[in-house]
Amino acid sequence: MKRLLLAATLALFAAPATAPAASPVLPPMKIAITFDDLPSHARLPPDTTRVEIASRIIAALKDAHTPPVYGFVNGLRLVDDPPSAPVLALWRDAGFPLGNHTYSHMSLSANPLDAWSADTVKGEDAIAPLMTGEDWHWLRYPYLAEGETLMKHLGGRAFLAAKGYRIAAVTMSFDDYLWNDPYARCIAKHDEATIATMETAYLAAAEASLAYYHDLSMQLYGRDIPYVLLMHLGAFDARMLPRLLALYAAKGVAFVALDEAESDPFYAAQIDPRLPPTPASLEQAMLARGVNFTPRNVQVLPFDRLCR
């Protein structure tokens, strides 16, 4: 009997274990990278030019083999910062398209609809001549402000629809713009220790945003929508972009063009402003569904106090 029990025990341990159920393989996250505030954004560090910043950003995007990346233009910058003017031609020479960010970066929520509409039309003068024969009718709302009242919101959409615009929504951000002014101050003070802290925080914020928006999208739709990433043409962005793109690549991110990302049903009302408005961001979609969520942490560093 003991021998039979021993044999049975040995046989049990020798039997192949049942394989655990395989985790579902999710498709890679898709991100369309976009840049705001061409040709001039934030303070310049000493001994740096706008053309140098744009050249470094373009080179990083090319090295990462991204599809053409939209740059959204404020035409006023050509007037108040004339040395930045070559940036637009540089962007186009790289094969990258331009879109409208209004002439003076005017907020629809803080200004009358007719003033904002006129400012948007005025912004076209810097874009259309450089985009002959190509699609430039994309609008990125300054400050992502779509009107503080329903009437103004609908009026803005009606204006854009009449002009043939699509809306470049934003569904991913880590508030990269917050780093650019402190960086200029830190360069002026040769504060390499603070810059190193900023570098670490920048990449950590970008990585955290991937998890944050993935979680929101999975809660809402059980899948990753293609995300539209908001970035800015700033000096610290130029410094960090190669490392940022490498981080995304290591996470399995696939880079796509803006029009491909916004072909997803989530963006239907942004592609066609004639449609009834729907949430333009995942945070808005969560609020519309009445789902509680923890807002993303923006102030990851005391930006206003850095290098003062």
C-alpha positions as CSV (number, residue, x, y, z in Angstrom):
1,M,0.0,0.0,0.0
2,K,2.8,2.4,0.9
3,R,4.5,1.7,-2.4
4,L,1.2,2.5,-4.2
5,L,0.8,5.8,-2.3
6,L,4.4,6.7,-3.1
7,A,4.0,5.9,-6.8
8,A,0.8,8.0,-6.9
9,T,2.5,10.9,-5.2
10,L,5.5,10.8,-7.5
11,A,3.2,10.6,-10.5
12,L,1.3,13.6,-9.3
13,F,4.4,15.7,-9.1
14,A,5.7,14.4,-12.4
15,A,2.5,15.3,-14.2
16,P,2.8,18.4,-16.4
17,A,1.3,21.4,-14.6
18,T,-1.8,23.0,-16.2
19,A,-0.6,26.1,-18.1
20,P,-2.0,29.4,-16.7
21,A,-4.4,31.3,-18.8
22,A,-2.7,33.6,-21.1
23,S,-3.2,37.3,-20.5
24,P,-4.9,39.0,-23.4
25,V,-2.5,40.8,-25.7
26,L,-3.5,44.4,-26.1
27,P,-2.7,46.2,-29.3
28,P,0.0,48.9,-29.0
29,M,-0.9,52.3,-27.9
30,K,-1.1,54.7,-30.8
31,I,-0.1,58.4,-30.3
32,A,-0.3,61.3,-32.8
33,I,2.3,63.9,-31.7
34,T,1.4,67.5,-32.3
35,F,3.2,70.8,-31.4
36,D,1.6,74.1,-30.5
37,D,2.9,77.6,-30.6
38,L,4.9,77.7,-33.7
39,P,7.1,79.5,-34.4
40,S,7.9,80.8,-30.9
41,H,7.1,79.4,-27.5
42,A,8.3,80.4,-24.0
43,R,11.5,82.1,-23.0
44,L,14.7,81.5,-24.8
45,P,17.7,80.3,-22.9
46,P,20.9,82.3,-23.5
47,D,22.7,81.7,-26.7
48,T,19.8,79.7,-28.2
49,T,17.6,80.6,-31.2
50,R,14.1,79.6,-32.2
51,V,15.5,78.0,-35.4
52,E,17.9,75.9,-33.3
53,I,15.0,74.7,-31.1
54,A,12.9,73.8,-34.1
55,S,15.8,72.1,-35.8
56,R,16.5,69.9,-32.8
57,I,12.8,68.9,-32.5
58,I,12.6,68.1,-36.2
59,A,15.7,66.0,-36.1
60,A,14.4,64.0,-33.1
61,L,11.1,63.3,-34.8
62,K,12.9,62.3,-38.0
63,D,15.3,60.0,-36.0
64,A,12.2,58.3,-34.4
65,H,10.6,57.9,-37.9
66,T,7.3,59.5,-36.8
67,P,4.7,60.3,-39.4
68,P,4.4,64.0,-40.4
69,V,3.7,66.0,-37.3
70,Y,1.3,68.9,-37.2
71,G,2.6,72.2,-35.9
72,F,-0.1,74.7,-34.9
73,V,0.8,78.4,-35.7
74,N,0.2,81.7,-34.0
75,G,0.8,84.2,-36.7
76,L,1.4,87.1,-34.3
77,R,4.7,85.6,-33.3
78,L,6.0,86.4,-36.8
79,V,5.5,90.1,-35.9
80,D,6.6,90.2,-32.3
81,D,9.5,87.8,-32.7
82,P,10.8,88.2,-36.3
83,P,13.8,86.0,-35.9
84,S,11.5,83.1,-35.3
85,A,9.9,83.4,-38.8
86,P,12.2,80.8,-40.6
87,V,10.8,78.1,-38.2
88,L,7.7,77.7,-40.4
89,A,9.6,77.2,-43.6
90,L,11.9,74.8,-41.7
91,W,8.9,72.8,-40.5
92,R,7.5,72.6,-44.0
93,D,10.9,71.7,-45.6
94,A,10.9,68.7,-43.2
95,G,7.6,67.6,-44.7
96,F,5.6,68.5,-41.6
97,P,2.2,70.2,-42.0
98,L,0.9,73.3,-40.3
99,G,-2.4,74.0,-38.7
100,N,-4.2,77.0,-37.1
101,H,-3.8,78.0,-33.5
102,T,-5.4,81.4,-34.1
103,Y,-3.4,84.6,-34.9
104,S,-2.8,85.7,-31.3
105,H,-3.4,82.6,-29.3
106,M,-6.8,84.0,-28.4
107,S,-9.0,82.1,-25.9
108,L,-12.6,81.6,-27.1
109,S,-13.7,81.4,-23.5
110,A,-12.2,84.8,-22.6
111,N,-13.3,86.7,-25.7
112,P,-16.4,87.4,-27.8
113,L,-17.1,84.9,-30.5
114,D,-16.8,87.4,-33.4
115,A,-13.4,88.5,-32.1
116,W,-12.2,85.0,-31.8
117,S,-13.5,84.1,-35.3
118,A,-11.7,87.1,-36.8
119,D,-8.5,86.1,-35.0
120,T,-8.8,82.6,-36.4
121,V,-9.2,83.9,-39.9
122,K,-6.3,86.2,-39.5
123,G,-4.2,83.3,-38.5
124,E,-4.7,81.7,-41.9
125,D,-2.4,84.3,-43.6
126,A,0.7,82.7,-42.1
127,I,-0.4,79.2,-43.0
128,A,-2.1,79.0,-46.3
129,P,0.8,80.2,-48.5
130,L,3.1,77.5,-47.0
131,M,0.5,74.7,-47.3
132,T,-0.6,75.2,-51.0
133,G,-2.3,72.0,-52.1
134,E,-2.3,70.4,-48.7
135,D,-4.7,70.1,-45.8
136,W,-4.2,72.9,-43.3
137,H,-7.8,73.2,-42.1
138,W,-7.1,71.9,-38.6
139,L,-7.8,74.1,-35.6
140,R,-6.2,73.7,-32.1
141,Y,-8.1,75.8,-29.6
142,P,-5.7,78.0,-27.6
143,Y,-5.7,77.0,-24.0
144,L,-8.1,74.1,-25.2
145,A,-10.8,76.7,-24.4
146,E,-13.9,75.9,-26.4
147,G,-16.2,78.6,-25.0
148,E,-17.5,79.2,-21.4
149,T,-21.1,79.0,-22.4
150,L,-23.0,76.4,-24.5
151,M,-24.1,79.1,-26.9
152,K,-20.5,80.3,-27.6
153,H,-19.3,76.7,-27.8
154,L,-21.9,75.9,-30.4
155,G,-21.2,79.2,-32.2
156,G,-17.5,78.4,-32.4
157,R,-18.2,74.9,-33.8
158,A,-20.6,76.4,-36.4
159,F,-17.9,78.9,-37.5
160,L,-15.3,76.1,-37.8
161,A,-17.8,73.9,-39.8
162,A,-18.5,76.8,-42.2
163,K,-14.8,77.3,-42.8
164,G,-14.2,73.6,-43.3
165,Y,-12.1,73.1,-40.2
166,R,-11.5,69.9,-38.2
167,I,-10.7,70.2,-34.5
168,A,-7.3,68.9,-33.3
169,A,-8.5,67.5,-30.0
170,V,-6.0,66.7,-27.1
171,T,-6.4,63.4,-25.4
172,M,-2.9,63.1,-23.9
173,S,-0.7,65.7,-22.2
174,F,1.8,65.9,-19.4
175,D,1.9,69.7,-19.4
176,D,5.3,69.9,-21.1
177,Y,5.1,73.7,-21.4
178,L,5.6,74.0,-17.7
179,W,9.3,73.1,-18.0
180,N,10.3,75.6,-20.7
181,D,10.5,78.9,-18.8
182,P,12.2,77.4,-15.7
183,Y,14.7,75.8,-18.0
184,A,15.7,79.1,-19.5
185,R,16.2,80.5,-16.1
186,C,18.3,77.5,-15.0
187,I,20.5,77.7,-18.1
188,A,21.1,81.4,-17.4
189,K,22.2,80.5,-13.8
190,H,24.2,77.4,-14.9
191,D,22.2,75.4,-12.4
192,E,22.9,71.9,-13.7
193,A,21.6,70.2,-10.6
194,T,18.1,71.6,-11.0
195,I,18.1,70.9,-14.7
196,A,18.9,67.2,-13.9
197,T,16.0,67.2,-11.5
198,M,13.8,68.6,-14.2
199,E,14.9,66.0,-16.7
200,T,13.9,63.2,-14.3
201,A,10.6,64.7,-13.5
202,Y,9.8,65.4,-17.2
203,L,10.2,61.7,-18.2
204,A,8.4,60.5,-15.1
205,A,5.5,62.8,-15.8
206,A,5.3,61.6,-19.4
207,E,5.4,57.9,-18.3
208,A,2.7,58.6,-15.7
209,S,0.5,60.2,-18.3
210,L,0.7,57.0,-20.4
211,A,-0.7,55.0,-17.5
212,Y,-3.2,57.7,-16.6
213,Y,-4.8,58.0,-20.0
214,H,-4.7,54.3,-20.7
215,D,-6.6,53.7,-17.4
216,L,-9.3,56.3,-18.4
217,S,-9.7,54.9,-21.9
218,M,-9.9,51.3,-20.6
219,Q,-12.6,52.4,-18.0
220,L,-14.6,54.1,-20.7
221,Y,-14.2,51.9,-23.7
222,G,-12.3,48.8,-22.7
223,R,-9.5,49.7,-25.2
224,D,-7.0,52.3,-26.0
225,I,-8.2,55.0,-28.2
226,P,-5.5,56.5,-30.5
227,Y,-4.2,59.4,-28.4
228,V,-3.4,63.0,-29.6
229,L,-0.5,64.3,-27.7
230,L,-0.1,68.0,-27.0
231,M,3.5,69.3,-26.9
232,H,5.1,72.8,-27.4
233,L,8.0,74.1,-29.4
234,G,10.1,75.0,-26.4
235,A,13.8,74.7,-25.5
236,F,13.4,72.1,-22.8
237,D,11.2,70.0,-25.2
238,A,14.0,70.2,-27.7
239,R,16.5,69.0,-25.1
240,M,14.3,66.1,-23.9
241,L,12.5,65.0,-27.1
242,P,15.0,62.2,-28.1
243,R,14.7,60.7,-24.6
244,L,10.9,61.1,-24.6
245,L,10.5,59.4,-27.9
246,A,12.8,56.6,-26.8
247,L,10.6,56.2,-23.6
248,Y,7.5,55.9,-25.8
249,A,9.2,53.4,-28.1
250,A,10.3,51.3,-25.1
251,K,6.7,51.2,-23.9
252,G,5.6,49.9,-27.3
253,V,3.9,53.1,-28.5
254,A,3.2,53.3,-32.3
255,F,3.4,56.8,-33.7
256,V,0.6,57.7,-36.1
257,A,-0.5,60.8,-38.0
258,L,-3.2,63.2,-36.7
259,D,-5.8,62.3,-39.3
260,E,-5.3,58.6,-38.6
261,A,-5.7,59.0,-34.8
262,E,-8.8,61.1,-35.3
263,S,-10.4,58.6,-37.6
264,D,-11.3,56.8,-34.4
265,P,-15.1,57.1,-33.5
266,F,-14.1,58.9,-30.3
267,Y,-13.2,62.0,-32.4
268,A,-16.2,62.0,-34.8
269,A,-17.6,65.3,-33.5
270,Q,-14.1,66.9,-33.8
271,I,-13.6,65.8,-37.4
272,D,-17.1,67.2,-38.3
273,P,-18.1,70.2,-36.2
274,R,-21.5,70.1,-37.7
275,L,-22.3,67.1,-35.5
276,P,-23.6,67.6,-31.9
277,P,-20.7,68.2,-29.6
278,T,-19.3,65.3,-27.6
279,P,-16.5,65.2,-25.0
280,A,-13.3,66.3,-26.6
281,S,-11.0,64.7,-24.0
282,L,-11.1,61.6,-21.8
283,E,-11.5,63.6,-18.7
284,Q,-14.6,65.3,-20.2
285,A,-15.9,61.8,-21.2
286,M,-15.5,60.6,-17.6
287,L,-17.3,63.6,-16.2
288,A,-20.1,63.2,-18.8
289,R,-20.6,59.6,-17.6
290,G,-20.6,60.6,-14.0
291,V,-17.5,58.4,-13.3
292,N,-15.3,59.5,-10.4
293,F,-11.6,59.7,-11.2
294,T,-8.5,61.3,-9.7
295,P,-7.3,64.3,-11.8
296,R,-3.8,64.0,-13.1
297,N,-1.1,65.8,-11.0
298,V,0.1,68.8,-13.0
299,Q,2.4,70.6,-10.5
300,V,5.0,67.8,-10.2
301,L,7.7,70.5,-9.4
302,P,7.5,74.0,-7.9
303,F,8.0,75.4,-11.4
304,D,7.5,79.1,-10.4
305,R,10.3,78.8,-7.8
306,L,12.9,76.9,-9.9
307,C,16.1,78.9,-10.5
308,R,14.7,82.2,-9.1
